[in-house]
Amino acid sequence: MKNKRANEEQSMKDLVEMFKNKHRLNPGLDKVDVENAWMTQLGPAIKNYTDEIKFRNTVLTVHLSSSTLREELSYGRERIIKTLNESLGKELISKLILR
């Protein structure tokens, strides 16, 4: 009986990608990556005022405890989206909602 394994070699990166796609893990992993990017890219000051982060269907919703900070960040919304997408290495975020 022949071995069912393919004889061709594959990189670990390709195998992980195949596993993530097969088990539909990409949306959950993207959510974690976006949350981490928000916390690291915007710094500890904004992290302290961040109450909740939600990411769904390319929309990032961030709940902030400071209305003043929310207003200030709203002026740089496009720049924040660009910075986060660059740190993620792909265009995941298309819209940012600050609440």
C-alpha positions as CSV (number, residue, x, y, z in Angstrom):
1,M,0.0,0.0,0.0
2,K,1.4,3.4,-1.0
3,N,1.8,6.2,1.4
4,K,-0.9,8.9,1.0
5,R,1.4,11.7,1.7
6,A,2.5,13.9,-1.1
7,N,6.1,13.4,-2.1
8,E,6.6,17.1,-2.8
9,E,8.1,19.4,-0.2
10,Q,6.2,22.4,1.1
11,S,7.3,25.3,3.3
12,M,6.0,25.6,6.8
13,K,4.5,29.0,5.8
14,D,2.5,27.3,3.0
15,L,1.3,24.5,5.3
16,V,0.1,27.0,7.9
17,E,-1.7,29.0,5.3
18,M,-3.4,25.9,4.0
19,F,-4.4,24.9,7.6
20,K,-5.8,28.4,8.3
21,N,-7.8,28.4,5.1
22,K,-9.2,24.9,5.6
23,H,-10.3,25.6,9.1
24,R,-11.5,29.2,8.4
25,L,-9.2,30.7,11.0
26,N,-8.2,33.9,9.1
27,P,-11.0,36.2,10.3
28,G,-10.3,35.4,14.0
29,L,-6.5,35.8,13.5
30,D,-7.0,39.0,11.6
31,K,-9.1,40.3,14.5
32,V,-6.4,39.6,17.0
33,D,-3.8,41.2,14.7
34,V,-5.9,44.3,14.4
35,E,-6.3,44.6,18.1
36,N,-2.6,44.2,18.7
37,A,-1.8,46.8,16.0
38,W,-4.1,49.3,17.6
39,M,-2.5,48.9,21.0
40,T,1.1,49.0,19.7
41,Q,0.8,51.6,16.9
42,L,-1.2,54.2,18.9
43,G,0.9,53.9,22.0
44,P,0.3,53.5,25.8
45,A,-1.6,56.9,26.2
46,I,-4.4,55.9,23.8
47,K,-4.3,52.3,25.1
48,N,-5.2,53.6,28.5
49,Y,-8.4,55.3,27.2
50,T,-9.4,52.3,24.9
51,D,-12.3,50.4,26.4
52,E,-13.2,48.0,23.7
53,I,-12.1,47.1,20.2
54,K,-14.3,45.3,17.6
55,F,-13.2,44.3,14.1
56,R,-15.7,42.9,11.6
57,N,-15.9,43.0,7.8
58,T,-13.1,45.5,7.4
59,V,-14.7,47.9,9.9
60,L,-12.7,48.7,13.1
61,T,-14.9,50.0,15.9
62,V,-13.1,51.4,18.9
63,H,-14.8,52.5,22.2
64,L,-12.9,55.3,24.0
65,S,-13.5,56.6,27.5
66,S,-12.4,60.1,26.6
67,S,-14.7,62.2,24.3
68,T,-11.8,64.7,23.9
69,L,-9.5,62.0,22.6
70,R,-12.2,60.6,20.4
71,E,-12.6,64.0,18.8
72,E,-8.9,64.4,18.3
73,L,-8.5,61.0,16.8
74,S,-11.4,61.5,14.4
75,Y,-9.4,64.3,12.6
76,G,-6.6,61.8,11.7
77,R,-8.9,58.8,10.9
78,E,-7.5,58.2,7.4
79,R,-3.9,58.4,8.7
80,I,-4.7,55.9,11.5
81,I,-6.2,53.5,9.0
82,K,-3.2,53.8,6.8
83,T,-0.8,53.3,9.7
84,L,-2.6,50.2,11.0
85,N,-2.8,48.6,7.6
86,E,0.9,49.2,7.0
87,S,1.8,47.6,10.3
88,L,-0.5,44.6,9.5
89,G,1.1,44.2,6.1
90,K,-2.2,44.1,4.3
91,E,-5.3,46.1,3.7
92,L,-7.6,44.8,6.4
93,I,-9.2,48.0,7.7
94,S,-11.3,50.2,5.4
95,K,-13.3,52.1,7.9
96,L,-12.7,53.3,11.5
97,I,-15.5,54.1,13.9
98,L,-14.7,55.9,17.1
99,R,-17.2,55.7,19.9
